[in-house]
Amino acid sequence: MKHFAFFQNTACEYFPCHPGVEPEAFNCLFCYCPLYALGKRCGGDFRYTEQGYKSCQHCVFPHRKENYDRIVSRYREIADVVAAVDGEER
């Protein structure tokens, strides 16, 4: 087991912040999901609100401990999105 790939903050007033994952398996490591920046390509269960904001209220993808490698494997893609927004070639 990769111990660095799992973290829990059971003292958090929002723990667990999303229903659908057993509390003992709930991973807080990606509290703010790095895949959010990928918009529609994030792969999670998101919706857009009437105001046009992306809502990840029903998404548990980053909170499942088995998804650590899948999230980290997309960091290059996230960096490319940031570079495009900043107007830089990679």
C-alpha positions as CSV (number, residue, x, y, z in Angstrom):
1,M,0.0,0.0,0.0
2,K,1.2,3.5,-0.8
3,H,0.6,5.3,2.5
4,F,1.3,8.7,0.9
5,A,-1.7,8.1,-1.4
6,F,-4.3,8.2,1.4
7,F,-5.1,10.8,4.0
8,Q,-8.1,11.4,6.2
9,N,-9.2,14.4,8.2
10,T,-11.9,13.0,10.3
11,A,-11.9,16.2,12.4
12,C,-13.0,18.2,9.4
13,E,-16.5,19.7,10.0
14,Y,-17.5,18.4,6.5
15,F,-16.1,14.9,6.8
16,P,-17.2,13.0,4.8
17,C,-18.1,15.8,2.4
18,H,-19.7,13.5,-0.3
19,P,-22.0,10.5,0.4
20,G,-21.2,7.3,-1.5
21,V,-17.9,6.3,0.0
22,E,-17.6,4.3,3.2
23,P,-16.1,6.7,5.9
24,E,-13.2,4.4,6.7
25,A,-12.2,4.4,3.0
26,F,-12.9,8.1,2.3
27,N,-9.7,9.8,1.0
28,C,-9.3,13.5,1.8
29,L,-6.0,13.8,-0.1
30,F,-7.7,15.5,-3.1
31,C,-10.1,17.7,-1.1
32,Y,-9.9,20.1,-3.9
33,C,-9.9,17.9,-7.0
34,P,-7.0,18.7,-9.4
35,L,-9.1,17.3,-12.2
36,Y,-11.6,20.2,-11.8
37,A,-9.5,22.3,-14.2
38,L,-10.1,19.8,-17.0
39,G,-13.7,20.9,-17.3
40,K,-15.9,18.4,-19.1
41,R,-12.9,16.1,-19.5
42,C,-12.4,15.5,-15.8
43,G,-14.2,12.1,-15.9
44,G,-16.2,12.8,-12.7
45,D,-19.9,12.9,-12.0
46,F,-20.4,16.7,-12.2
47,R,-23.1,19.0,-13.4
48,Y,-23.3,22.6,-14.4
49,T,-25.6,24.8,-12.3
50,E,-28.1,27.2,-13.8
51,Q,-25.6,30.0,-13.2
52,G,-23.0,28.1,-15.3
53,Y,-20.7,26.9,-12.5
54,K,-19.3,23.4,-12.4
55,S,-20.7,21.5,-9.4
56,C,-18.9,18.4,-8.1
57,Q,-21.4,17.8,-5.3
58,H,-22.2,14.3,-6.4
59,C,-18.7,13.3,-7.5
60,V,-16.7,10.8,-5.3
61,F,-14.0,10.0,-7.8
62,P,-11.1,11.8,-6.0
63,H,-12.3,10.5,-2.7
64,R,-11.9,6.8,-3.5
65,K,-8.5,5.7,-2.4
66,E,-8.1,3.4,-5.4
67,N,-8.2,6.4,-7.8
68,Y,-4.9,8.0,-6.6
69,D,-2.8,6.7,-9.6
70,R,-5.6,7.6,-12.1
71,I,-5.6,11.2,-10.8
72,V,-1.8,11.6,-10.7
73,S,-1.5,10.1,-14.2
74,R,-3.4,13.1,-15.5
75,Y,-1.1,15.8,-14.1
76,R,0.6,16.4,-17.5
77,E,-2.9,17.0,-19.0
78,I,-3.6,19.5,-16.3
79,A,-0.3,21.3,-16.9
80,D,-1.1,21.5,-20.6
81,V,-4.5,23.2,-19.8
82,V,-2.8,25.7,-17.5
83,A,-0.1,26.4,-20.2
84,A,-2.8,27.0,-22.8
85,V,-4.7,29.4,-20.5
86,D,-1.5,31.2,-19.8
87,G,-0.7,31.3,-23.5
88,E,2.5,29.3,-23.3
89,E,3.7,26.6,-25.6
90,R,4.7,23.3,-24.0
